[in-house]
Amino acid sequence: MELTIIFPVLNEKKRLESGITRTVEYLKKIAFDDYEIIIVDNGSEDETPQIAKRLCETYPKVRFEKINVRGVGAAFRRGVEQSRGEIVGYMDIDLSTNIKHLGEAIHIFRVNPEVEYINGSRFARESDTQGRKWYRKITSQGLLILLKLFLGMKSTDAICGFTFARRDKVLELVGANSHDNGWFYMIEFLLRAEKRGIKVLDYPVEWQEDYNTTVKVFKTICNYMVQISRLWVEFYVKKHV
């Protein structure tokens, strides 16, 4: 079972080498060798590309892609296009989600063929979230309320930064999804999986806030509102027209 891990990155010179090295060392520790790592740079203006190329020389299973469009959605799509794995997913380069969950996900996909999609959750009852800033708690909970109220989301978290699914389902969802380039692409990815009856495992994780995040909260929230409205029309209005 080959695994593809996509790391979308933007101006990550401070965290890229650490994130990749920790991931490679962890996979070596658990004796899992059937994997590829794809770093997708979506418009960095720092030394991220140079660091990524150096990592590719150090680690043969690491590859590098650069695109000229910013956004996690755009980066994820490119990663999927270039992927070979039977299981495909993405992680945040800061590894805010405890790396041990990667090994747990590999095991779940191996022994439970009925599981098609693993959605990491910071807000499941068994989750352990540390260092979350108060305003991020408010915005995250507000987003969840809107997604459940207007779009019927069943999962307990929309965008933990830890998502993996079987290849056929990933390709199906990429084909159905919009071409939003930002973070909402991954939220829509999850929502469409639920709507299509794909077996989603809402998985509790240990998660640590990274205070060096480059996410712009207000701009992100505004985009989310527009995208929620778009999906509400698609899911509940157009199908009745």
GIPE-V794160 format. One record per residue. N is the residue number from 1. RES is the residue in three letters. PSI is psi as a letter, one per 30 degrees, with the letter a starting at -180 (NA if undefined). NEAR is the number of other ideal C-beta (glycine too) atoms within 10 Angstrom. Layout:
N_RES_PSI_NEAR / N_RES_PSI_NEAR
This chain:
1_MET_j_12 / 2_GLU_k_14 / 3_LEU_k_22 / 4_THR_k_23 / 5_ILE_k_25 / 6_ILE_k_26 / 7_PHE_j_24 / 8_PRO_k_29 / 9_VAL_k_27 / 10_LEU_j_19 / 11_ASN_h_16 / 12_GLU_h_25 / 13_LYS_f_15 / 14_LYS_f_15 / 15_ARG_f_19 / 16_LEU_e_26 / 17_GLU_e_16 / 18_SER_e_13 / 19_GLY_e_22 / 20_ILE_e_24 / 21_THR_e_14 / 22_ARG_e_13 / 23_THR_e_21 / 24_VAL_e_18 / 25_GLU_e_11 / 26_TYR_e_15 / 27_LEU_e_21 / 28_LYS_e_10 / 29_LYS_e_10 / 30_ILE_g_14 / 31_ALA_h_7 / 32_PHE_j_15 / 33_ASP_f_9 / 34_ASP_i_13 / 35_TYR_l_19 / 36_GLU_k_18 / 37_ILE_k_23 / 38_ILE_j_25 / 39_ILE_k_28 / 40_VAL_j_26 / 41_ASP_j_24 / 42_ASN_i_23 / 43_GLY_g_16 / 44_SER_k_19 / 45_GLU_g_8 / 46_ASP_a_13 / 47_GLU_g_14 / 48_THR_e_24 / 49_PRO_e_17 / 50_GLN_e_12 / 51_ILE_e_22 / 52_ALA_e_25 / 53_LYS_e_14 / 54_ARG_e_15 / 55_LEU_e_20 / 56_CYS_e_16 / 57_GLU_e_8 / 58_THR_e_12 / 59_TYR_j_15 / 60_PRO_f_8 / 61_LYS_g_14 / 62_VAL_k_23 / 63_ARG_l_18 / 64_PHE_k_19 / 65_GLU_k_17 / 66_LYS_k_17 / 67_ILE_l_17 / 68_ASN_g_8 / 69_VAL_k_13 / 70_ARG_k_16 / 71_GLY_k_20 / 72_VAL_e_25 / 73_GLY_e_24 / 74_ALA_e_21 / 75_ALA_e_28 / 76_PHE_e_25 / 77_ARG_e_21 / 78_ARG_e_20 / 79_GLY_e_24 / 80_VAL_e_21 / 81_GLU_e_12 / 82_GLN_f_14 / 83_SER_l_22 / 84_ARG_f_11 / 85_GLY_l_21 / 86_GLU_f_14 / 87_ILE_k_24 / 88_VAL_k_27 / 89_GLY_a_26 / 90_TYR_l_23 / 91_MET_l_25 / 92_ASP_k_22 / 93_ILE_f_24 / 94_ASP_f_20 / 95_LEU_h_22 / 96_SER_e_22 / 97_THR_k_22 / 98_ASN_k_15 / 99_ILE_f_18 / 100_LYS_f_12 / 101_HIS_f_21 / 102_LEU_e_23 / 103_GLY_e_15 / 104_GLU_e_14 / 105_ALA_e_23 / 106_ILE_e_20 / 107_HIS_e_12 / 108_ILE_e_16 / 109_PHE_e_22 / 110_ARG_e_11 / 111_VAL_f_8 / 112_ASN_i_12 / 113_PRO_f_9 / 114_GLU_f_6 / 115_VAL_k_19 / 116_GLU_f_20 / 117_TYR_k_24 / 118_ILE_k_26 / 119_ASN_j_27 / 120_GLY_k_29 / 121_SER_k_23 / 122_ARG_f_25 / 123_PHE_g_19 / 124_ALA_l_18 / 125_ARG_e_7 / 126_GLU_f_9 / 127_SER_l_18 / 128_ASP_j_12 / 129_THR_k_20 / 130_GLN_k_10 / 131_GLY_g_11 / 132_ARG_k_13 / 133_LYS_k_12 / 134_TRP_e_7 / 135_TYR_f_9 / 136_ARG_e_14 / 137_LYS_e_14 / 138_ILE_e_10 / 139_THR_e_16 / 140_SER_e_18 / 141_GLN_e_11 / 142_GLY_e_12 / 143_LEU_e_21 / 144_LEU_e_17 / 145_ILE_e_11 / 146_LEU_e_16 / 147_LEU_e_22 / 148_LYS_e_14 / 149_LEU_e_11 / 150_PHE_f_14 / 151_LEU_g_20 / 152_GLY_g_13 / 153_MET_k_20 / 154_LYS_f_13 / 155_SER_l_24 / 156_THR_f_18 / 157_ASP_k_26 / 158_ALA_f_26 / 159_ILE_i_24 / 160_CYS_f_28 / 161_GLY_g_22 / 162_PHE_j_26 / 163_THR_k_25 / 164_PHE_k_28 / 165_ALA_l_26 / 166_ARG_k_22 / 167_ARG_e_16 / 168_ASP_e_12 / 169_LYS_e_18 / 170_VAL_e_24 / 171_LEU_e_15 / 172_GLU_e_17 / 173_LEU_e_20 / 174_VAL_e_17 / 175_GLY_e_8 / 176_ALA_f_13 / 177_ASN_l_18 / 178_SER_a_15 / 179_HIS_h_10 / 180_ASP_k_20 / 181_ASN_f_19 / 182_GLY_a_18 / 183_TRP_e_20 / 184_PHE_f_26 / 185_TYR_e_22 / 186_MET_f_22 / 187_ILE_e_23 / 188_GLU_e_23 / 189_PHE_e_25 / 190_LEU_e_25 / 191_LEU_e_23 / 192_ARG_e_20 / 193_ALA_e_24 / 194_GLU_e_16 / 195_LYS_e_16 / 196_ARG_g_12 / 197_GLY_g_8 / 198_ILE_k_18 / 199_LYS_j_15 / 200_VAL_k_19 / 201_LEU_j_19 / 202_ASP_j_17 / 203_TYR_j_26 / 204_PRO_k_19 / 205_VAL_l_26 / 206_GLU_k_17 / 207_TRP_k_26 / 208_GLN_k_15 / 209_GLU_k_15 / 210_ASP_j_16 / 211_TYR_f_8 / 212_ASN_g_8 / 213_THR_k_13 / 214_THR_g_11 / 215_VAL_k_12 / 216_LYS_j_10 / 217_VAL_e_12 / 218_PHE_e_8 / 219_LYS_e_10 / 220_THR_e_15 / 221_ILE_e_12 / 222_CYS_e_11 / 223_ASN_e_17 / 224_TYR_e_21 / 225_MET_e_12 / 226_VAL_e_10 / 227_GLN_e_19 / 228_ILE_e_20 / 229_SER_e_11 / 230_ARG_e_14 / 231_LEU_e_19 / 232_TRP_e_15 / 233_VAL_e_12 / 234_GLU_e_15 / 235_PHE_e_15 / 236_TYR_f_12 / 237_VAL_e_9 / 238_LYS_e_8 / 239_LYS_f_8 / 240_HIS_f_5 / 241_VAL_NA_5
